[in-house]
């Protein structure tokens, strides 16, 4: 979307037309690694108050204006794309998306985190500065978004160090459980995808190309408890619910009730923290091309075109 003004300005010179199409599944998320190898960080990330503090520190209105040219809608993220089903309520979309840094600070203080030496950075329970490494690739999200997020976290006493890598390096690190945060477009969650595949609903809440969190939970499940970390009861419940969800035709009463329950569990637990949904992306076509129909969706889930 950040290229749209430049593309629009040069339409006549380039003999092309640029349109904006709904970009389903492109709500950028941040996912704090609940089974991270750093045990002290793991305890913080597994505390829901920390995940809420992270979410409430994001200024989504500003993100929408600066990163998405005001074309999106601040929105929480979930394992089902709201635009493709009928059962996602506004309450779910709007959960924990207010910009409330003072509430964030209060939650962190409630957890016992404080800035003992006055340098502006909170200390972890082990006394070290609260620093989180955010490894990212520009294929997964606009770099400007991560820079804004770094600044929002600094405002509440969390230092975020940014490191850009290739997509292959990012995915290798994420799937090896080496990353402290994962971040990407929340794709693979549109109705056709979730009707056949529960991957976004259960750990690691995404596939190899776009993982979320809880890698050791997933390992525990796939090894029947021989490896990894046993997940909490609510995650075990998700395995059960998602299995039932696959057996029901979409948009039936039973499917909608179950889908809404799954989405609510995700939103309540903030394993993925959303930023801006209902975004649009530019689609460019040459004026030499006849019979061109405007895209009604531009998304990975439909192999980009529909």
N, C-alpha and C positions, 0 to 999 in steps of 0.2 A: 504493500500500500504506500510506503514512503516514496516509491518511484512514480506514483500516479501523476503528480503535478507535472513532472518532466515529460512523461509520456504524452499527457494531454496537450501540453504546449507545442509539441512537435508533430501532432497528427497530420496536418496539411503537408508539411515538409516531407514526412515519411510515407505519405499516401497510405495511411492505416487508420484504424479506429480503435479506440480503447474504451472498454466498458468495465464496470465494477460488478462482480458477481459474488453472491453469498459464499463465504469460505467456511464451510461446515467443519467442525472438529479442529478449529485453529485457535481455541482459547489457550494461551500459553500458561502452563502450570509450573509451580515449584513444588517439589516433593522432598521433604526432609527424610533422610534415610533412617528408618526406624531400626534397622539391623546393621547399622554402620559398625565398622571394626573398632573405632574409638569408643570404648565403653562409657566414658563420661559424656561424650556428645550423645551417645545412644540413649542414656537416661533422660537427657534434656529433650531429645526429639520424640521420645515415647510419652512425654508429659503433654497432654492435650492443651494445657495452658500455653505452652511454648508455641505450638502450631497455631493456636488462635492469635497469639501476640504477633507472630509473623504475618498472618493474614490481615490483621487490623492495622498494621503499619504500612501497608501498600496503599498509595494514593492512586486508585484506579481511574478516577476522573482525569487526573493529570496524565496518566499513562495513555488513556484513550486519546487525549488531545495531542500529545507529543508523538507517540509511536504510531497510532492508528488514525491520525488526522481527524479525530472526532467522529469516525464512522462506525465505531463499535459500541458495545454496551457493557459497562462494568458487570461482571458476573462470576459467580462461583463455578467451579468445574466439577464434573461428575462422570461416571462411566457410561453415560447415555447422552447423546447429543440432543438437547432440548428441542431443537428446531425440527427433529425428525420423528418425534413421538408426541402424544397428546397429554401425557400424565405428569409432566414435570411442572410443579407449581412455582409461582413467583417467590414464595418463601424459600424454596430450595435455591433458586437462582441468586437470591439476595443475601443468603446466610453468610455472616462474617465478612461482608465486603465493604462496610463503612470504613472511612479513613479516620482512625481513632488512635493515634500514637500514644496518647496519655493512658488509654485503656491497656495498650500493649505494655507500657512501662509498669503499670500496676500489676499486671499478670506476672511479669518477670520478677517483680519485687516479691509478690506472693510466693513465688517459687524459691525465694531466698537468694536470688542473684543480685549482686550489688557491685558498684564501682568503688572499690576500696581505696585505690590510689589516686582517684580523681582525674584519670587520663581520658575519660569519656567512654571507655570500653568496660563492660561488665566482666567480672571474673567468673570462671567456671567453678564448680564445687571443689575441683582439685587445685584452685588458685591460679591456673593459667588464664590468659586473656581469652574472652569468648570470641574466637575467630572461626569463621566457616569458609571453606574453600568452595567457590562455585566454578566448576569446570563446565564449559559450554562450547557449542559450535554454532556458527551463524546460520546453519541450515535449520536449526531447531527453533530459533527465535531471533528477533531483531536485537542487535548488540545494545542499542540505546535502552531497551527495556531493562537489561541486566545492570546497566550503569545507574539507572534510576532506582532499581531495587537495592543496589549497594548503598545508595545515599539514604534511602528510607530506613534501612536497617541501622545505619550509623546514627540516625536520629534517636533510636531507642537503645543504643549502647551495644549493638552487635556489629562486629567488623566482618565484612564480607570481602574476601579476596577473589578477584576474577582471574580466570585463566582460559584463554581461547585455544581450542585444539581442533583437529580434524574430526569429521563425523565418525570415522572408523575408530579413532582413539577414544572419543567420548563413549561410544557404545561398548567398546571393550572394557573400559574402566567401570562403567555402570553395571554391566552384567557380571563383572568379577567382584562386585560389591565394594569397589574401591572409592566410590564417590560419596561425598557427604550430602550433596543435593543433586537431584536430577531435574532437568527442565527441558521441555519440548512442547510442540503443538499437541493438543489432546486429541489426536486423530485415532481412527479405528473404532469410534464409538457411535457412529450413525446407525440408524435402525437396521439396515441390511447386514451390517457387521455383527452387531450384538445379538441378532436373532440366530446366529450360527456359531458364535464364538464368545466364551465367557472371559477371555483373556483380560479385558480391561476391568473386570469386576473383582478379580481375585489376585493375590500377590503373584508377581510384582506389579500388578495393575497396568500391564502393558506387555508388548512383545519385545523381542531382542532389539528391534530398531527403535523402540520408544518405551523404555521401561520406566516404572515409577519408583516404588519403594517396597521394602519387605522381602528382599532377596533371600535371606536366610529362612524366612517363613515359607517361601515357596519351596526351598530345598527340603525343609522338614516335611512338607506335604508330599513331594515327589518321591522321597526316600522312605515314606511311612514311619517317620520319626527317627530314622537312623542318623540323619545329618541335620544341620541347620539349627534353628531356634523355634521352639514351639510357639505358635501364634496365640494371641489372646482369643477368648471365647467368641468375641464378635466377629473376628476374621474367620474362625471355623464355621460360624453360622453363614457367612457369605458363600462359602463353598457349597453349602447345602441349598441355599436360596437360588444361587446362580444355576445350579444343576436343574432345578425345577423350572427356572425361567426359560431354559432352552427347550423344554418340552411343550411349551404353550405357544399357540399362534399369537403373533404380535397384535396389539390393539383389541384383544378380548378383555373382558372385565378382569379375569383372573391374572392375565399377563400384566395389565396396567397396575393392579394393586401390588403385585410382586415387584415389578420394575420400580415403582415409586418407593417401596420399602428399601430396596437395594440402594437406590440413589440417596435416600435419606441417611442410611448408615454411612455412606461415603462422605456426604456433606457434614454430618455430625462429627466425623472423626478427622476430617481434613488431611487424609493421607496424600491428596493432591490439593494444592492451593491455587485456585484460578485467578486470572487477572481480568481480561476483557474478552467477551464472547460476541457473537453476531457480527463478526468482522467481515469485511469485504476485501477482495483481491482484484487487481487489474487483469483483464483478459484482452490481449491485443490480436487483431487480425488485419491482414492486408485488404485494401479496398479492391484488389484484383480477385479476391476470393468471392465467388458467388454462392448464393443459398446458405449464407452463414446465419445460424440461429444463435441468439444470445444465450449464454450459459445461465441455467437456473441454479447451478451449484458448481463450485470449484473446490474439489476436495480429494484427498488421498483415498478416502473411503470408497469413492466411485471411480477410482483411477483418474482423478482430477476432473473429468468431464461428465456431464449428465445431460 
